[in-house]
């Protein structure tokens, strides 16, 4: 997912079981692509924002880059249901989000607080 300013929320997975190769992260797109290119394998790019970085992806990967069809770039309810059926049951009331970066407002606030003397 695009996170603006040349960054994105990115992950790299392998196989039908979607084993993590590079952990989910917030990173500079070009830096992530170069790290991924070092694996010397073809990559399927998906997600609704893949097209935003297509020129850079093609520049780095060339023929090693493959893109999912536009209609397959969003999660489908049927696929999510099938994944849920394979998963172990969990208590949704204890789910905690995993933030990959702080918000811009929080960063601005923290920076302003650094200059204050208590």
C-alpha positions in Angstrom: 0.0 0.0 0.0 1.3 3.4 -0.9 2.3 5.5 2.1 3.3 8.6 0.1 6.7 10.3 -0.3 8.2 7.3 -2.0 7.3 4.9 0.8 4.9 2.1 1.1 3.7 -0.6 3.5 5.3 -3.7 2.0 5.8 -7.4 2.6 7.3 -10.2 0.5 5.8 -13.7 0.6 6.5 -17.0 -1.0 4.4 -20.0 -2.1 0.8 -20.8 -1.7 1.1 -20.8 2.1 2.4 -17.2 1.9 5.5 -17.8 4.0 7.1 -14.5 4.9 10.4 -13.8 3.0 10.8 -10.1 4.1 8.7 -9.0 7.0 5.8 -6.6 6.7 7.3 -3.1 6.9 7.0 0.6 6.1 10.0 1.3 3.8 11.3 3.3 1.0 9.9 1.6 -2.2 13.2 1.8 -4.1 15.2 0.4 -1.1 12.8 -2.5 -0.7 12.8 -3.3 -4.4 16.6 -3.3 -4.5 16.7 -5.6 -1.5 14.1 -7.9 -3.1 16.1 -7.9 -6.4 19.1 -9.4 -4.6 17.1 -12.6 -4.2 17.4 -13.0 -7.9 13.9 -14.4 -8.4 10.8 -13.3 -10.3 8.2 -11.4 -8.2 4.5 -11.0 -8.5 3.4 -7.5 -7.5 -0.2 -7.1 -6.3 -2.2 -4.6 -4.3 -4.2 -1.7 -5.5 -1.2 0.6 -5.4 1.2 -1.5 -7.4 0.5 0.5 -10.5 1.8 3.7 -8.8 5.3 2.2 -8.6 5.1 0.2 -11.9 7.8 2.3 -13.7 10.3 1.9 -10.9 9.5 -1.8 -10.5 10.1 -2.4 -14.2 13.3 -0.3 -14.1 14.7 -2.5 -11.4 13.2 -6.0 -12.2 12.6 -5.8 -16.0 11.2 -9.2 -17.1 11.4 -10.5 -13.6 8.4 -8.3 -12.6 4.9 -9.7 -12.9 1.7 -7.9 -12.0 -1.6 -9.4 -10.9 -4.6 -8.4 -12.9 -6.4 -5.3 -11.6 -9.5 -7.3 -10.6 -7.2 -9.5 -8.4 -5.5 -6.7 -6.5 -8.0 -6.3 -3.7 -8.9 -9.0 -1.2 -12.0 -10.8 -2.1 -14.5 -11.9 0.6 -14.5 -15.5 -0.6 -10.7 -15.7 -0.3 -10.8 -14.2 3.2 -13.5 -16.7 4.2 -11.4 -19.6 2.9 -8.4 -18.4 4.8 -10.5 -18.0 8.0 -11.7 -21.6 7.7 -8.1 -22.8 7.7 -7.0 -20.6 10.6 -7.3 -21.4 14.3 -10.0 -19.6 16.1 -9.0 -16.6 18.1 -10.6 -14.1 20.4 -11.2 -11.0 18.3 -11.7 -8.9 21.5 -8.0 -9.1 22.1 -6.8 -8.2 18.6 -4.2 -5.4 18.6 -3.2 -3.5 15.4 0.4 -3.6 14.3 1.4 -0.1 13.4 4.4 0.2 11.0 5.0 3.9 11.6 3.7 6.7 13.7 1.3 9.2 12.2 2.6 12.5 10.8 0.6 14.4 13.6 2.3 12.3 16.2 5.8 12.8 14.7 5.1 16.6 14.6 4.0 16.6 18.2 7.0 14.5 19.4 9.3 16.9 17.6 7.7 19.9 19.2 8.0 18.3 22.6 11.7 17.7 22.2 12.3 21.5 22.2 10.3 22.1 25.5 12.1 22.3 28.8 10.3 20.8 31.8 
